[in-house]
Amino acid sequence: MKKTHFKRSLVALSVSALFAMTAPTHAANNTAGSMKGKVADAANSSALAGAVVTIVNKANGSVATSVVGRNGSFRIPNLAIGDYKITITKEGYQTQVIESAKVSIGNEVNIDVVMTSGDVEIISVTGSRVALVDASTPEIALTITADEVARLPIALDVVNVALLAPGTTQGDAAFGNLASFGGASVAENTFIINGVNVTGFRRGTSISEIPFSAYDQFQVKTGGYSAQFGRSTGGVVNAITKRGNNGWDFGIEARWEPDALRENRDTVRYKVASANGDIQPFDVFSTEEHLEVTDFETEVWASGDIIEDTLFFYGLYQAQTKERKSHSLGYYNGAEEWYLQESEANDPLWMARIDWNITDDHSLMIWGFSDEKDYYNKSTSSTTGDAREPVTKTGGNTWSVKYDGRINDWLSIDALYAEVEFNSTRQDPADEACPAVYDTRSGSWVEKGCWVNFTASLEADKREQSQLNFNVDYFDDHSIRMGVDYENNTSTAGTFYSGHVYYRYGNLAAGSALPNGYVAPNDLEYVRTRVYENGGTFTSKSMALYIEDTWSITDDVTARVGLRSESFENLNANDEAFIEISNQLAPRLGIAWDVFSDGNSKLFANWGRYHIPVASNTNVRMAGAELYYEDYNLLNGVDANDLPDVGASLGDRRTFADGSAADPAEILDTSIKPMYQDELIIGFEHTINDDWSTGVKFVHRDLKSIIDDITIDEAIKANGWDYDPGHGGYYVLTNPNTDITVFYDTDGDGVREQVQLSADQLGYPEPKRIYNALEFSLTKGFTDGWALNTSYTWAKSYGNAEGYVKSDNGQDDAGLTTDWDYPYLMDGANGPLPNDRRHTFKVYGAYEITDNLSIGANMIAQSGRPKSAFGDSLPDSYGADYQYGATYYPYNTACQRGCMGREGWRFKMDLNMVYNVDFIDGVDAQVRMDIFNLFNVNNVLKTEETLSIGGDYNPAYGLPTSVETPRYVRLSASIKF
């Protein structure tokens, strides 16, 4: 151990047990923390083997002990977060006591203690230094408690906590409130609560919701995380909830966002007319006039001991009223039409948790929550009076049981089982009886009929998660953690057009052709009839084995060496293996150097590989029992119910899917490899003094492989094989820009042959997503009544592959975006990616004005995202036929991604004031006001990027499609007793 010399005096002794409380994931349990240290003889600095370390949780009385080993070290894993009292004893030595050592999520408290011989009374050590830099771990993570979050003006959502960390940026509004970590798409993150993965596995864009007040601590990992964590190429948010302790507490809180204190967005108007004249200058593009919002929440909670020191309970129930009314304005055939849109979601949230300290060394946690909601969305036309009121069911019920046990001084175990439900079902009684109808004969798309949901869907998902981990501290300089985690994920899906049929009425000019090849002999009206049915039950399985060694090479150098092996299996609707990828190795290597041997600075580096599983959306879309066809007929007329009088056939039926589950051999590249990313991080952290710390970090991420569906039509034609141009594209799931192996009927005899297609024949570019960033931070802990956290991030995210989802068009079709459907769609795609924000400044903190009054602030200043210009055609000389999708050829002229510059800078300031009310002993009351977007700035976050439609200028181009939420105020009052 380090040679530290101490004066032999009681004064010196009182500071000889200084400890550093740090923020690593040092082979720690992801729902708890740990503690380690060294104990030495003050006389000669030699290891003091045999000393007994006893720690007691001051809130719930749990006790853990460890005997110091021959090298003078000890370690106690799997400690519940909280404040601990530490007592070190050895016969013939003065007892040492550390009155307070706070253990936080995923963190390891590190203490060095010297003991003086003699038989004197216990000495209570109250002086301590909290180290702001942990020099023994090669990882940086933002760890923030609920109390620290409560000082800030922040929307009550786990994503907004994640956005406090450097390297995170808000994703596109089309996906809701989600975050991009390190340039990755918003669908590539993992969110964990109490060890349970609560991230939706169908698309990666949903997160189970618990009442925000039930959170206790958050750990935001933006990169470099250990081998225990996987299934993410973005970031990890690891959170734990509050729990019961000795003594009963109760609380009530109410939160209200008054409509009278809410501003509305500015009305956005067209600047120019449309080519056909249905849009004129100054017509409304978007508006929030007459917006009315009701947002009120009331929660009650209770926390305490059912049996003192043994059995504990925590529960919270949150009632809520969330209603929204707004008017939107549209134009049809030059006529103005208002819509009244109303939405409502009033279902409550709840969470409950029971903790059982079975013995000092064994504990059990059982907990659960519900975020089941029904969203009612009603749309009423101001001209026709037609009302559509679809209902979307979301969320579900979650429960979990977790065991933690210390077998002996060197072995501990934790095990977990959980079930998580997700839902996103849109259904209405009218879905069975009312066909979907659109009338386009006038040149505009006009809704007809009584349908409510154009596409009705059943989307119900369930995760079954099992996990077993071992901590081994048998060796003096090695702390080993190993484990296995397994997920069995089931998606139930059912999708169909309302009424099980979709009619579209249109005009066809003489000499014009329909998609099925029929050429009109004269002007006529037609009806296209489409039938689409897809569904089934789909299973996705994911298993990972990992082992990781945190190795203290010297007193100043610590290495973390880990290996994770991941296997993924996705099954089709017939419960047959659709995709199976086994034993994908993900090494994780990290090293940290205590540069000045004083625990105040560290130089560190991390290199790692990270895999992400195939989203179950892929199973549903590509491996379902899909029936999909369309017919074209003469339209003889429309009846009083807006349904067609179907006439003679116009050409042959187009069949895209025959109702049977797709054969994996036909739609899957058998040589497919997983989506993965390599990451390199180099950084330096330094403690300036007891309050201030600073750091700098370089991050490089390289997406090495993606999975998406491509069409192989170009390769089929290049080989001269039998080809049906009316098929609508032959899709294969693969890694774009690789040679593929697939089955195809080359000669049209009905028998598929195994064929190899080269990357050159397929014609797709190499997928690329490169992220480089420099992060600078300056932090002051909460001392002397104030705290401050500042960061600046320079980042560049560029390439042609955003990842799992596509911000350009708001497509959350994870793993099946339109990007790679045809080679021409990727021509021009290379450039700054949608999540590229070159400069980001973040500042947040709090200040106590008086003992009772404090203020908090949260500010962001960020450069804008890149702007592109899309078209819907290709030049005549291009050499490929245009099918669909946004091209980088507006007006048939090349315009590379990002060619139109960038959106403007984003600046936003939030502020709060908190007043603690003193009126009765033993009762804590608080009132607060949070003001979001204090200056009501109208930041434009994204604009319309389609420049040309059908060869004509799109008058909406450049108009805002996403802007900063206008100023609003949240008023809160709470009481705890």
PESUL-V140109 format. One record per backbone hydrogen bond with DSSP energy under -0.5 kcal/mol. NH is the residue of the N-H (numbers start at 1). CO is the residue of the C=O. E is the energy in kcal/mol with one decimal. If there is no record, write none. Layout:
NH;CO;E + NH;CO;E
This chain:
4;2;-1.0 + 9;7;-1.8 + 13;9;-2.8 + 14;10;-1.9 + 15;12;-1.3 + 16;13;-1.2 + 18;15;-1.0 + 20;110;-2.9 + 21;19;-0.5 + 22;20;-0.6 + 22;108;-0.7 + 27;25;-1.7 + 32;29;-1.0 + 33;79;-3.2 + 34;107;-2.1 + 35;76;-2.1 + 36;109;-2.9 + 37;74;-1.9 + 38;111;-1.6 + 39;72;-3.1 + 40;113;-2.4 + 41;46;-2.8 + 42;115;-2.7 + 45;41;-2.3 + 48;39;-2.3 + 49;47;-0.8 + 50;68;-2.6 + 51;48;-1.2 + 52;89;-3.0 + 53;51;-0.5 + 53;66;-3.2 + 54;52;-0.6 + 54;87;-3.0 + 55;64;-3.0 + 56;85;-2.2 + 57;62;-2.8 + 58;56;-0.6 + 58;83;-2.6 + 61;57;-2.3 + 64;55;-2.2 + 66;53;-2.0 + 68;51;-3.1 + 69;73;-2.8 + 72;69;-2.1 + 74;37;-2.0 + 76;35;-3.6 + 79;33;-3.1 + 80;78;-0.5 + 82;103;-2.0 + 84;101;-2.3 + 85;56;-2.3 + 86;98;-2.9 + 87;54;-2.8 + 88;96;-2.9 + 89;52;-2.3 + 89;87;-0.5 + 93;90;-2.2 + 94;116;-2.9 + 96;88;-2.3 + 97;123;-1.2 + 98;86;-3.0 + 99;97;-0.6 + 99;125;-1.5 + 101;84;-1.5 + 103;82;-2.9 + 103;101;-0.6 + 106;29;-0.6 + 106;32;-3.2 + 107;104;-2.0 + 109;34;-2.5 + 110;20;-2.6 + 111;36;-2.2 + 111;109;-0.5 + 112;18;-1.2 + 113;38;-2.9 + 115;40;-2.7 + 118;92;-2.5 + 120;118;-0.6 + 123;95;-1.5 + 124;122;-0.6 + 125;97;-3.0 + 125;123;-0.7 + 126;124;-0.8 + 129;19;-0.5 + 131;129;-0.8 + 135;133;-0.8 + 137;134;-0.9 + 142;220;-2.1 + 143;141;-0.8 + 144;142;-0.5 + 144;218;-2.4 + 146;216;-3.0 + 149;145;-2.4 + 150;146;-2.3 + 151;147;-0.6 + 151;148;-0.8 + 152;149;-1.9 + 154;152;-1.0 + 157;155;-2.2 + 160;157;-0.6 + 161;157;-1.1 + 162;158;-1.9 + 163;159;-1.9 + 164;161;-1.6 + 165;162;-1.6 + 168;165;-1.3 + 169;180;-2.2 + 171;178;-3.1 + 175;172;-1.8 + 176;173;-1.9 + 178;176;-1.4 + 180;169;-3.4 + 181;179;-0.5 + 182;167;-2.6 + 182;180;-0.6 + 184;181;-2.0 + 188;185;-1.4 + 190;235;-2.2 + 192;237;-3.0 + 193;196;-2.5 + 194;239;-2.5 + 196;193;-2.6 + 198;191;-2.5 + 198;196;-0.8 + 200;206;-3.3 + 208;198;-2.4 + 214;211;-2.2 + 215;212;-1.7 + 216;240;-3.0 + 217;240;-1.5 + 218;144;-2.5 + 219;238;-2.0 + 220;142;-3.1 + 221;219;-0.7 + 221;236;-3.5 + 222;220;-0.7 + 229;226;-1.6 + 232;611;-0.9 + 233;188;-1.2 + 234;188;-1.7 + 236;221;-2.4 + 237;190;-2.5 + 238;219;-3.1 + 238;236;-0.6 + 239;192;-3.0 + 239;237;-0.6 + 240;217;-2.1 + 242;214;-2.8 + 246;59;-2.1 + 249;303;-3.2 + 251;301;-2.2 + 252;975;-2.1 + 253;299;-2.4 + 254;973;-2.5 + 255;297;-2.9 + 256;971;-2.8 + 257;295;-2.4 + 258;256;-0.6 + 261;258;-1.1 + 262;259;-1.6 + 263;967;-2.9 + 268;286;-2.8 + 270;283;-2.8 + 271;955;-0.6 + 274;279;-2.1 + 277;274;-0.9 + 282;270;-2.8 + 283;280;-2.0 + 285;268;-3.3 + 286;268;-1.7 + 291;288;-1.3 + 292;325;-3.1 + 294;323;-3.0 + 295;257;-0.6 + 295;293;-0.5 + 296;321;-2.3 + 297;255;-2.8 + 298;319;-2.7 + 299;253;-2.9 + 300;317;-2.1 + 301;251;-2.3 + 302;315;-2.1 + 303;249;-2.6 + 304;313;-2.4 + 306;311;-2.4 + 307;311;-1.9 + 310;307;-2.4 + 311;307;-2.2 + 312;355;-2.8 + 313;304;-2.9 + 314;353;-2.4 + 315;302;-2.3 + 316;351;-2.8 + 317;300;-2.5 + 318;349;-3.3 + 319;298;-2.9 + 319;317;-0.6 + 320;346;-0.5 + 321;296;-2.9 + 322;345;-0.7 + 323;294;-2.7 + 323;321;-0.5 + 324;343;-2.3 + 325;292;-2.9 + 326;341;-2.4 + 327;289;-1.4 + 328;339;-2.2 + 330;337;-2.7 + 332;335;-2.3 + 335;332;-2.2 + 337;330;-2.6 + 339;328;-2.4 + 340;380;-2.8 + 341;326;-3.3 + 341;339;-0.7 + 342;340;-0.5 + 342;378;-3.3 + 343;324;-2.6 + 344;376;-1.9 + 345;322;-2.3 + 349;318;-2.3 + 350;370;-1.3 + 351;316;-2.3 + 352;368;-2.5 + 353;314;-3.0 + 354;366;-3.1 + 355;312;-1.8 + 356;364;-2.9 + 357;310;-3.3 + 358;356;-1.4 + 358;362;-0.8 + 359;362;-2.0 + 363;404;-2.7 + 364;356;-2.2 + 365;402;-2.9 + 366;354;-2.7 + 367;400;-2.3 + 368;352;-2.3 + 369;398;-2.1 + 370;350;-2.0 + 371;396;-2.4 + 373;394;-2.2 + 375;392;-3.2 + 376;344;-2.8 + 376;374;-0.6 + 377;375;-0.6 + 377;390;-2.4 + 378;342;-3.7 + 378;376;-0.5 + 379;388;-3.0 + 380;340;-2.6 + 381;386;-2.4 + 382;338;-3.4 + 385;381;-1.2 + 388;379;-2.4 + 390;377;-0.9 + 391;427;-0.6 + 392;375;-2.5 + 393;391;-0.5 + 393;425;-3.0 + 394;373;-2.6 + 395;423;-0.9 + 398;369;-2.6 + 399;419;-2.0 + 400;367;-2.5 + 401;417;-2.4 + 402;365;-2.8 + 403;415;-2.9 + 404;363;-2.3 + 405;413;-3.1 + 406;361;-2.7 + 407;405;-0.7 + 407;411;-1.6 + 408;411;-1.7 + 412;471;-1.9 + 413;405;-3.0 + 414;469;-1.9 + 415;403;-2.2 + 416;467;-2.6 + 417;401;-2.2 + 418;465;-2.3 + 419;399;-2.5 + 420;463;-2.3 + 421;397;-0.7 + 422;461;-2.6 + 424;459;-2.4 + 425;393;-1.8 + 426;457;-1.2 + 427;391;-1.4 + 427;425;-0.6 + 431;428;-2.2 + 432;429;-1.0 + 433;429;-0.6 + 434;430;-2.7 + 435;433;-0.7 + 436;498;-1.5 + 436;501;-1.8 + 437;448;-0.7 + 438;503;-2.1 + 439;446;-2.5 + 440;438;-0.6 + 440;505;-2.6 + 443;440;-1.6 + 446;439;-1.9 + 446;444;-0.8 + 447;445;-0.5 + 448;437;-2.1 + 454;452;-0.6 + 456;454;-0.5 + 456;496;-2.4 + 457;426;-2.6 + 458;494;-2.3 + 459;457;-0.5 + 460;492;-2.2 + 461;422;-2.4 + 462;490;-2.2 + 463;420;-2.9 + 464;488;-1.6 + 465;418;-2.7 + 465;463;-0.5 + 466;486;-2.8 + 467;416;-2.3 + 468;484;-2.5 + 469;414;-2.9 + 470;482;-3.3 + 471;412;-2.7 + 472;480;-3.5 + 473;410;-3.1 + 473;471;-0.5 + 478;475;-0.7 + 479;550;-2.1 + 480;472;-2.8 + 480;478;-0.5 + 481;548;-2.8 + 482;470;-2.2 + 483;546;-2.2 + 484;468;-2.4 + 485;544;-2.2 + 486;466;-2.9 + 487;542;-2.9 + 488;464;-2.6 + 489;487;-0.6 + 489;540;-3.2 + 490;462;-2.8 + 491;538;-3.3 + 492;460;-3.2 + 493;491;-0.5 + 493;536;-2.8 + 494;458;-1.5 + 495;534;-3.2 + 496;456;-2.0 + 497;532;-0.9 + 498;454;-2.3 + 499;431;-4.4 + 500;497;-2.9 + 501;498;-1.2 + 502;530;-2.4 + 503;436;-2.9 + 504;528;-1.9 + 505;438;-2.3 + 506;526;-2.3 + 508;524;-2.8 + 511;520;-3.2 + 512;509;-2.3 + 514;518;-2.8 + 517;514;-2.4 + 520;512;-2.8 + 524;508;-2.3 + 526;506;-2.6 + 527;633;-2.7 + 528;504;-2.8 + 529;527;-0.6 + 529;631;-2.8 + 530;502;-2.8 + 530;528;-0.6 + 531;629;-2.3 + 533;627;-2.7 + 534;495;-2.1 + 536;493;-2.4 + 538;491;-3.1 + 540;489;-3.1 + 541;569;-3.7 + 542;487;-2.3 + 543;567;-2.4 + 544;485;-2.5 + 545;565;-2.3 + 546;483;-2.3 + 547;563;-1.9 + 548;481;-2.4 + 549;561;-2.8 + 550;479;-2.9 + 550;548;-0.5 + 551;549;-0.8 + 551;559;-3.3 + 552;477;-2.7 + 552;550;-0.6 + 553;551;-1.4 + 553;557;-1.0 + 554;557;-1.8 + 558;592;-2.6 + 559;551;-3.0 + 560;590;-3.0 + 561;549;-2.5 + 562;560;-0.5 + 562;588;-3.3 + 563;547;-2.4 + 564;586;-1.6 + 565;545;-3.3 + 566;564;-0.5 + 566;584;-2.4 + 567;543;-2.7 + 568;581;-3.2 + 569;541;-2.6 + 570;579;-3.0 + 571;539;-3.1 + 572;576;-2.7 + 573;623;-2.2 + 575;572;-2.1 + 578;570;-3.6 + 579;570;-2.0 + 581;568;-3.1 + 584;566;-3.2 + 585;583;-0.7 + 586;564;-3.2 + 588;562;-2.7 + 589;607;-3.4 + 590;560;-2.2 + 591;605;-2.4 + 592;558;-2.9 + 593;603;-2.5 + 594;556;-3.4 + 595;593;-1.4 + 597;594;-1.2 + 602;685;-2.3 + 603;593;-2.1 + 604;683;-2.6 + 605;591;-2.2 + 606;681;-2.8 + 607;589;-3.2 + 608;679;-2.1 + 609;587;-1.7 + 610;677;-2.5 + 612;675;-1.9 + 616;201;-2.1 + 617;202;-1.8 + 618;615;-1.9 + 619;615;-0.6 + 620;616;-2.2 + 621;617;-2.5 + 622;618;-2.7 + 623;618;-0.6 + 623;619;-2.6 + 624;620;-0.5 + 625;535;-1.5 + 626;624;-1.7 + 626;660;-0.7 + 627;533;-3.4 + 628;657;-2.6 + 629;531;-1.9 + 630;654;-2.1 + 631;529;-2.4 + 633;527;-2.0 + 634;648;-2.6 + 635;525;-2.3 + 636;634;-0.8 + 636;645;-2.6 + 637;645;-0.6 + 639;643;-2.8 + 642;639;-2.0 + 645;637;-3.0 + 646;644;-0.8 + 647;634;-3.2 + 650;632;-3.4 + 651;649;-0.6 + 654;630;-2.5 + 655;653;-0.6 + 656;628;-2.9 + 656;654;-0.6 + 657;628;-1.8 + 659;626;-3.1 + 662;624;-0.8 + 664;662;-0.5 + 666;663;-2.1 + 667;663;-1.2 + 668;664;-1.6 + 669;733;-2.5 + 670;668;-0.7 + 670;741;-2.2 + 672;669;-1.9 + 675;612;-0.7 + 676;674;-0.5 + 676;705;-0.9 + 677;610;-2.1 + 678;702;-2.5 + 679;608;-2.4 + 680;700;-2.8 + 681;606;-2.8 + 682;698;-2.1 + 683;604;-2.6 + 684;696;-2.6 + 685;602;-2.4 + 686;694;-2.8 + 687;600;-3.2 + 688;686;-0.7 + 688;692;-1.7 + 689;692;-1.5 + 693;779;-2.3 + 694;686;-2.6 + 695;777;-1.9 + 696;684;-2.5 + 697;775;-2.2 + 698;682;-3.4 + 699;773;-2.6 + 700;680;-2.8 + 701;771;-2.8 + 702;678;-2.7 + 703;769;-2.4 + 704;676;-1.3 + 704;702;-0.9 + 705;676;-1.5 + 708;734;-2.2 + 710;732;-2.7 + 711;820;-0.6 + 711;821;-0.9 + 712;730;-2.4 + 716;712;-2.2 + 717;713;-2.6 + 718;714;-2.1 + 719;715;-1.6 + 720;717;-1.0 + 721;716;-1.9 + 722;746;-3.4 + 725;723;-0.7 + 727;724;-1.9 + 728;725;-0.5 + 731;729;-0.7 + 732;710;-2.7 + 733;667;-3.1 + 734;708;-2.5 + 734;732;-0.5 + 736;734;-0.7 + 738;735;-0.5 + 740;757;-2.7 + 742;755;-2.3 + 743;665;-2.2 + 744;753;-2.7 + 746;744;-1.4 + 752;750;-0.5 + 753;744;-2.5 + 755;742;-3.5 + 757;740;-2.5 + 762;758;-2.0 + 763;759;-2.0 + 764;759;-0.6 + 770;798;-2.9 + 771;701;-2.5 + 772;796;-2.3 + 773;699;-2.1 + 774;794;-2.8 + 775;697;-3.0 + 776;792;-2.9 + 777;695;-2.4 + 778;790;-2.2 + 779;693;-2.9 + 780;788;-3.4 + 781;691;-2.2 + 783;781;-1.4 + 783;786;-1.7 + 786;783;-1.8 + 787;846;-2.3 + 788;780;-1.7 + 789;844;-2.5 + 790;778;-2.5 + 791;842;-2.2 + 792;776;-2.4 + 793;840;-2.5 + 794;774;-2.7 + 795;793;-0.6 + 795;838;-1.8 + 796;772;-2.7 + 798;770;-2.3 + 798;796;-0.5 + 799;831;-2.4 + 800;768;-1.9 + 801;768;-1.9 + 806;811;-2.5 + 807;805;-0.5 + 809;806;-0.5 + 810;806;-0.5 + 811;806;-1.9 + 812;810;-0.6 + 814;812;-2.2 + 815;804;-1.6 + 816;813;-2.8 + 820;817;-0.5 + 821;818;-1.7 + 825;822;-1.4 + 826;823;-1.6 + 827;824;-0.9 + 828;826;-0.9 + 829;826;-1.7 + 831;799;-2.2 + 833;797;-2.4 + 836;833;-2.3 + 837;835;-0.8 + 838;836;-0.5 + 840;793;-1.7 + 841;861;-3.2 + 842;791;-2.5 + 843;859;-2.3 + 844;789;-2.4 + 845;857;-2.0 + 846;787;-1.4 + 847;855;-2.7 + 848;785;-3.0 + 849;847;-0.8 + 849;853;-1.5 + 850;853;-2.1 + 854;914;-2.3 + 855;847;-2.5 + 856;912;-1.5 + 857;845;-2.4 + 858;910;-2.0 + 859;843;-3.5 + 860;908;-2.3 + 861;841;-2.2 + 862;906;-3.0 + 863;839;-2.5 + 864;903;-0.7 + 867;901;-2.8 + 870;945;-3.0 + 871;887;-2.0 + 878;875;-2.1 + 887;871;-2.3 + 887;885;-0.5 + 888;827;-0.5 + 892;889;-2.0 + 893;890;-2.0 + 895;888;-2.3 + 897;828;-2.6 + 899;896;-2.1 + 900;867;-1.9 + 901;898;-1.4 + 903;865;-2.7 + 906;862;-4.0 + 908;860;-2.4 + 910;858;-2.5 + 911;931;-2.6 + 912;856;-2.2 + 913;929;-2.0 + 914;854;-2.8 + 915;927;-3.1 + 916;852;-2.8 + 917;915;-0.5 + 917;925;-2.4 + 918;916;-0.5 + 919;917;-0.6 + 923;920;-1.9 + 924;976;-2.9 + 925;917;-1.0 + 925;923;-0.5 + 926;974;-2.5 + 927;915;-2.4 + 928;972;-2.3 + 929;913;-2.2 + 930;970;-2.7 + 931;911;-3.8 + 932;930;-0.6 + 932;968;-2.7 + 934;909;-3.4 + 936;933;-2.4 + 939;937;-0.7 + 941;939;-0.7 + 941;962;-2.4 + 942;962;-1.8 + 944;959;-2.6 + 947;870;-2.4 + 947;945;-0.8 + 948;870;-1.6 + 949;952;-2.8 + 952;949;-1.9 + 954;947;-2.8 + 955;953;-0.8 + 957;954;-2.2 + 958;944;-2.3 + 959;956;-2.3 + 961;942;-2.6 + 962;942;-1.8 + 964;939;-2.5 + 968;932;-1.3 + 970;930;-2.8 + 971;256;-3.3 + 971;969;-0.5 + 972;928;-2.4 + 973;254;-2.0 + 974;926;-2.7 + 975;252;-2.3 + 976;924;-3.2 + 977;250;-2.6
